[in-house]
Amino acid sequence: MYNDRVNNFLDVIKTIPATSDHKDPAEHFGHLFKNFHKDAREEVIRDVYAKEFYFNDTFKTFTDIEELIPYMEETAENVETTTVEILDVSKSDTDYYLRWKMVMKFTAKGRDINSVSIGMTQLRFNEDGKIILHQDYWDGAEGFYQHLPYIGYFVRKVRDSL
């Protein structure tokens, strides 16, 4: 299953046009993610993403904005705060890479969770400046799963035994 997802991504990325240039990819990305808990609204999501794209945040994969909007809105409703600070931006021949720090506060099973994680997002933009490729690279176990009641115990146990 994991290899299928990796191979699917590697196949899909070949079909997505390269970004020639974007005036400010960090600002564009930050329009939605800087204060995600407040800004994950339909009009902002439509401003940031093209109608069709490839999106993977390590939890879910989407290719259509009509699927992405409810996912992001629901995610934002379930957190107290989620802020993303862009630490660095790099450009390759085809993509932008944004290294970031995410601070997330949420409640799980009546327990307040404060999570800080670092990650990177690979982005491509279309000719209108909207995102057509969004692939996150971050440690979901460190940033999210280890903080959850019950499952967090097992995640920490496995991590500590390595």
Backbone bond lengths (Angstrom), bond angles and torsions (degrees), N, CA, C in turn:
res aa  C-N    CA-C-N  psi(-1)  N-CA   C-N-CA  omega(-1)  CA-C   N-CA-C  phi
1 M - - - 1.448 - - 1.529 110.59 -
2 Y 1.323 117.50 -47.53 1.461 120.42 -179.94 1.523 110.41 -60.50
3 N 1.336 116.49 -44.92 1.462 119.37 179.59 1.522 111.23 -62.48
4 D 1.342 117.58 -33.38 1.460 120.66 177.42 1.526 110.57 -62.94
5 R 1.329 117.39 -42.06 1.470 120.51 179.00 1.524 110.91 -65.72
6 V 1.315 116.53 -42.97 1.465 120.18 179.37 1.525 109.76 -63.47
7 N 1.317 116.74 -48.77 1.465 119.87 -179.89 1.523 111.48 -62.79
8 N 1.324 117.00 -38.63 1.461 120.82 177.51 1.532 109.97 -60.59
9 F 1.331 116.28 -46.78 1.464 119.58 179.11 1.527 110.88 -60.78
10 L 1.309 116.92 -45.65 1.469 120.21 -178.71 1.525 111.31 -63.84
11 D 1.334 117.81 -33.34 1.460 121.24 175.99 1.528 111.08 -72.34
12 V 1.323 116.43 -44.67 1.466 121.21 -177.76 1.516 111.09 -64.19
13 I 1.314 117.37 -43.03 1.466 120.38 -174.92 1.537 111.63 -61.46
14 K 1.334 116.99 -27.14 1.466 120.77 177.72 1.526 111.76 -68.00
15 T 1.339 117.11 -22.35 1.465 120.84 -176.09 1.526 112.87 -94.07
16 I 1.318 117.78 -7.27 1.463 121.61 -176.37 1.525 108.50 -96.26
17 P 1.331 117.22 124.89 1.466 119.80 -178.43 1.525 112.73 -59.64
18 A 1.310 115.78 147.05 1.462 121.93 177.91 1.522 110.24 -70.11
19 T 1.319 115.66 154.21 1.455 122.01 173.47 1.518 108.15 -85.73
20 S 1.311 116.84 126.31 1.459 118.31 176.57 1.530 109.98 -80.13
21 D 1.322 116.08 -46.45 1.455 119.94 179.36 1.528 108.98 -166.98
22 H 1.314 115.92 151.85 1.459 122.63 174.56 1.514 106.43 -141.06
23 K 1.323 116.81 133.40 1.469 119.42 -173.08 1.521 113.36 -63.58
24 D 1.347 118.48 -35.20 1.458 120.17 -179.52 1.534 110.30 -157.96
25 P 1.330 117.51 80.58 1.465 120.05 -177.56 1.528 113.21 -61.29
26 A 1.324 117.52 -33.84 1.468 119.99 -179.97 1.522 110.63 -66.65
27 E 1.308 117.68 -41.52 1.465 121.56 178.32 1.527 110.40 -65.67
28 H 1.327 116.66 -42.89 1.462 121.40 179.22 1.530 110.43 -60.23
29 F 1.317 116.70 -49.58 1.466 122.97 178.73 1.536 110.11 -62.88
30 G 1.323 116.41 -42.86 1.457 121.72 -178.54 1.513 113.87 -66.79
31 H 1.328 117.61 -23.05 1.466 121.69 177.71 1.532 110.54 -53.72
32 L 1.331 116.25 -36.26 1.458 121.66 178.65 1.525 112.37 -98.99
33 F 1.313 117.90 -41.05 1.458 120.41 -167.68 1.524 115.80 -96.66
34 K 1.305 118.44 -16.26 1.458 119.42 -178.98 1.527 110.91 -56.06
35 N 1.309 116.85 -46.99 1.476 123.39 174.53 1.519 108.18 -129.14
36 F 1.311 114.84 67.31 1.462 122.32 -171.92 1.526 112.75 -53.41
37 H 1.323 116.99 -40.38 1.466 120.93 -177.08 1.522 112.04 -61.46
38 K 1.321 118.03 -24.79 1.471 122.16 178.58 1.523 112.31 -100.07
39 D 1.332 116.65 -34.20 1.461 120.86 -168.43 1.520 114.93 -96.52
40 A 1.322 118.65 -4.43 1.469 120.60 179.88 1.527 109.36 -79.13
41 R 1.323 113.84 71.67 1.468 122.03 177.62 1.517 108.09 -119.21
42 E 1.300 116.35 154.71 1.458 120.98 -174.88 1.518 113.11 -51.30
43 E 1.337 118.15 -47.45 1.468 119.40 -176.16 1.527 112.05 -64.98
44 V 1.322 117.91 -34.60 1.469 121.00 178.53 1.528 109.61 -71.84
45 I 1.316 116.81 -43.62 1.474 121.07 179.39 1.523 109.79 -59.72
46 R 1.331 117.32 -42.73 1.478 121.01 178.68 1.531 111.66 -67.46
47 D 1.326 117.90 -29.32 1.466 121.09 176.21 1.522 111.95 -70.37
48 V 1.319 116.62 -31.31 1.464 121.96 -173.29 1.529 112.29 -89.55
49 Y 1.345 117.66 -40.13 1.467 122.32 -173.71 1.524 111.90 -108.00
50 A 1.332 115.38 146.37 1.462 121.85 171.50 1.533 108.32 -70.71
51 K 1.301 116.70 167.71 1.467 120.72 -179.85 1.531 111.56 -63.56
52 E 1.315 116.36 -41.21 1.463 121.66 177.14 1.522 108.45 -121.04
53 F 1.325 116.66 139.43 1.457 122.19 -173.40 1.519 108.44 -167.34
54 Y 1.316 116.16 -178.48 1.468 122.33 169.41 1.519 106.71 -119.24
55 F 1.334 116.65 126.04 1.467 122.24 -178.32 1.517 108.39 -132.49
56 N 1.345 116.57 129.02 1.459 121.38 172.89 1.520 108.17 -144.01
57 D 1.349 115.87 121.62 1.469 120.74 179.79 1.528 112.04 -108.84
58 T 1.293 118.30 19.65 1.472 129.50 -175.86 1.521 112.45 80.03
59 F 1.327 118.25 -15.52 1.462 121.29 175.43 1.527 111.17 -100.94
60 K 1.324 116.09 -44.53 1.471 122.11 -173.78 1.521 110.38 -137.02
61 T 1.327 114.98 156.13 1.456 122.65 174.45 1.522 108.68 -123.99
62 F 1.342 115.82 134.01 1.465 121.80 178.73 1.521 109.36 -136.00
63 T 1.331 115.10 154.57 1.462 120.96 176.36 1.524 112.13 -129.92
64 D 1.316 117.44 1.23 1.459 121.64 -176.88 1.525 109.59 -137.60
65 I 1.306 116.82 135.75 1.461 121.38 -176.13 1.528 112.45 -63.45
66 E 1.332 117.63 -29.53 1.462 120.43 -179.91 1.532 111.38 -67.15
67 E 1.312 118.28 -22.22 1.466 122.45 174.50 1.527 111.01 -87.81
68 L 1.330 116.17 -34.79 1.463 120.94 -176.92 1.524 112.19 -70.19
69 I 1.314 117.93 -39.53 1.464 121.63 -175.19 1.522 112.07 -56.66
70 P 1.333 120.69 -54.80 1.470 118.52 -179.60 1.529 113.35 -63.43
71 Y 1.330 117.38 -33.70 1.462 120.91 177.90 1.527 110.55 -62.02
72 M 1.321 116.85 -48.04 1.466 120.09 -179.18 1.528 111.77 -68.51
73 E 1.319 116.84 -41.95 1.464 119.43 179.51 1.531 110.87 -62.30
74 E 1.318 117.44 -43.21 1.466 121.18 179.03 1.527 110.99 -66.11
75 T 1.319 116.93 -41.78 1.465 120.30 177.86 1.519 110.34 -59.86
76 A 1.328 117.34 -45.55 1.464 121.73 -179.60 1.525 111.89 -63.42
77 E 1.323 117.05 -34.94 1.466 121.04 179.05 1.526 112.16 -68.50
78 N 1.327 116.48 -25.10 1.463 120.81 -175.21 1.522 114.13 -94.06
79 V 1.331 117.33 6.77 1.457 120.56 176.48 1.520 109.39 -123.36
80 E 1.317 115.09 150.43 1.466 119.51 175.50 1.525 109.26 -76.39
81 T 1.327 116.17 -49.36 1.463 121.44 174.48 1.521 109.27 -146.59
82 T 1.311 114.77 147.07 1.465 122.14 169.57 1.513 106.24 -143.75
83 T 1.319 115.72 115.16 1.452 120.43 178.35 1.521 109.29 -122.39
84 V 1.317 115.05 144.75 1.455 121.10 179.08 1.527 107.82 -125.57
85 E 1.321 114.72 126.74 1.458 121.57 176.69 1.521 108.22 -108.73
86 I 1.322 117.07 122.62 1.460 121.46 178.53 1.525 108.40 -77.76
87 L 1.335 116.17 122.70 1.458 122.26 -178.03 1.528 112.79 -96.31
88 D 1.340 116.05 -29.62 1.455 119.54 -175.65 1.523 108.97 -163.74
89 V 1.327 116.23 149.85 1.465 122.53 175.52 1.519 108.10 -129.21
90 S 1.339 115.74 131.07 1.462 121.48 176.05 1.521 108.60 -126.92
91 K 1.324 115.96 153.00 1.468 121.03 179.56 1.510 109.05 -126.58
92 S 1.335 116.05 131.41 1.460 121.68 171.80 1.528 107.45 -102.73
93 D 1.313 116.81 -168.93 1.465 119.94 177.42 1.524 111.90 -64.63
94 T 1.333 117.18 -28.84 1.468 120.44 -173.29 1.522 114.50 -119.71
95 D 1.327 117.84 -22.36 1.457 120.97 -167.37 1.524 112.86 -136.85
96 Y 1.329 113.80 161.45 1.461 121.91 167.19 1.519 107.58 -106.29
97 Y 1.330 116.01 146.05 1.461 122.31 176.42 1.519 107.79 -124.98
98 L 1.319 115.77 121.33 1.458 121.31 179.95 1.521 108.55 -109.91
99 R 1.326 116.79 118.45 1.477 121.59 174.96 1.518 106.22 -91.54
100 W 1.335 116.32 132.84 1.459 120.51 -173.15 1.522 112.90 -140.94
101 K 1.333 113.22 164.31 1.470 122.50 171.52 1.525 106.01 -118.59
102 M 1.325 115.96 129.77 1.462 121.23 179.74 1.530 109.43 -115.73
103 V 1.314 115.27 130.50 1.464 122.06 174.09 1.524 106.26 -113.74
104 M 1.318 115.20 124.64 1.453 120.42 -176.54 1.532 109.31 -129.32
105 K 1.318 115.62 130.72 1.464 121.77 174.64 1.520 107.68 -120.82
106 F 1.337 114.97 126.43 1.449 119.97 179.79 1.522 109.25 -153.64
107 T 1.313 116.12 171.24 1.458 121.90 178.14 1.524 108.42 -116.92
108 A 1.324 116.49 132.73 1.458 122.35 177.18 1.518 108.63 -132.05
109 K 1.316 115.51 120.68 1.476 121.75 -179.71 1.525 111.26 53.73
110 G 1.343 116.58 41.77 1.451 121.95 177.53 1.523 115.04 78.40
111 R 1.314 117.08 5.26 1.464 121.38 -177.57 1.529 109.45 -110.67
112 D 1.337 116.96 129.56 1.459 121.78 177.53 1.521 109.80 -75.81
113 I 1.327 116.05 130.52 1.460 122.54 -177.59 1.523 108.51 -118.26
114 N 1.325 116.20 131.16 1.462 123.03 172.97 1.524 106.56 -120.10
115 S 1.300 116.24 112.58 1.463 121.62 -175.80 1.519 110.26 -119.24
116 V 1.328 115.75 136.38 1.460 121.62 174.05 1.522 106.61 -126.91
117 S 1.333 116.36 128.67 1.460 119.62 178.91 1.523 109.83 -143.23
118 I 1.316 114.92 162.16 1.457 120.47 174.71 1.518 107.98 -117.33
119 G 1.305 115.70 154.22 1.453 120.16 179.68 1.510 110.58 -165.56
120 M 1.323 113.89 -173.65 1.449 120.90 179.40 1.521 108.44 -142.77
121 T 1.318 115.82 144.94 1.455 121.72 177.01 1.518 108.71 -123.04
122 Q 1.327 114.96 129.11 1.458 122.97 175.44 1.528 107.21 -93.11
123 L 1.329 117.54 127.14 1.457 122.18 -176.25 1.525 111.93 -128.80
124 R 1.333 114.32 145.05 1.459 122.54 166.07 1.520 106.90 -128.81
125 F 1.322 114.95 147.62 1.463 121.58 -178.37 1.521 109.97 -122.29
126 N 1.334 115.62 147.68 1.461 119.58 175.26 1.523 110.21 -84.67
127 E 1.328 116.85 -177.81 1.465 121.41 -177.77 1.521 112.83 -65.15
128 D 1.345 117.95 -18.83 1.467 122.16 175.96 1.525 112.30 -89.08
129 G 1.328 117.10 1.06 1.455 121.06 178.60 1.519 114.34 83.54
130 K 1.349 117.69 12.11 1.461 120.72 179.81 1.527 110.19 -97.75
131 I 1.316 115.61 153.06 1.464 121.14 -176.99 1.529 110.39 -71.04
132 I 1.345 114.99 129.38 1.464 121.73 174.70 1.533 111.65 -117.20
133 L 1.328 116.46 -9.55 1.467 121.84 174.23 1.517 107.87 -143.84
134 H 1.328 115.87 127.01 1.469 122.47 177.11 1.524 106.20 -138.97
135 Q 1.322 115.84 107.32 1.466 121.58 177.66 1.517 108.18 -123.56
136 D 1.342 116.30 114.73 1.459 120.74 178.15 1.520 110.57 -87.05
137 Y 1.328 114.64 144.84 1.460 122.97 172.92 1.517 106.31 -127.32
138 W 1.313 116.66 104.15 1.459 120.44 177.18 1.514 108.84 -158.42
139 D 1.293 115.40 163.17 1.455 122.63 -176.51 1.523 109.41 -88.91
140 G 1.329 116.56 95.65 1.458 121.58 179.83 1.517 112.97 -63.40
141 A 1.330 117.57 -29.43 1.468 120.05 177.87 1.523 110.02 -67.11
142 E 1.323 116.55 -45.06 1.461 120.73 -179.75 1.522 111.54 -70.54
143 G 1.321 116.32 -42.65 1.455 120.56 -173.79 1.512 115.43 -83.32
144 F 1.336 117.59 -20.63 1.461 118.83 -173.44 1.535 113.03 -138.88
145 Y 1.326 117.24 -63.58 1.469 121.45 -169.62 1.520 114.13 -60.07
146 Q 1.339 118.42 -38.00 1.461 119.54 -176.76 1.530 112.34 -64.78
147 H 1.326 116.87 -18.85 1.458 121.09 -177.91 1.523 113.42 -88.24
148 L 1.319 116.73 -11.40 1.454 119.85 -176.56 1.523 111.55 -78.31
149 P 1.330 116.72 142.70 1.463 119.30 174.35 1.528 110.01 -59.63
150 Y 1.284 117.00 148.56 1.461 126.57 178.82 1.528 112.03 69.68
151 I 1.322 118.15 -70.77 1.464 120.43 -177.26 1.526 111.51 -63.87
152 G 1.321 117.24 -32.77 1.456 121.37 179.42 1.512 112.32 -60.00
153 Y 1.325 116.95 -36.91 1.460 121.43 177.96 1.527 109.82 -58.09
154 F 1.328 116.99 -47.22 1.461 121.31 -177.77 1.530 111.65 -70.11
155 V 1.328 117.25 -37.50 1.464 120.48 177.20 1.523 110.05 -62.66
156 R 1.336 116.58 -45.96 1.467 119.98 179.46 1.531 110.93 -65.23
157 K 1.323 116.99 -39.10 1.463 121.73 -179.71 1.534 110.82 -62.15
158 V 1.318 117.29 -45.61 1.462 121.07 178.73 1.525 109.85 -65.23
159 R 1.347 116.92 -46.78 1.464 121.11 -179.30 1.529 110.33 -58.29
160 D 1.323 117.39 -45.69 1.457 121.31 -177.19 1.524 113.33 -70.16
161 S 1.337 117.29 -20.21 1.465 120.04 -179.54 1.526 112.20 -86.83
162 L 1.314 117.64 -10.26 1.486 120.58 -178.73 1.509 111.34 -79.62
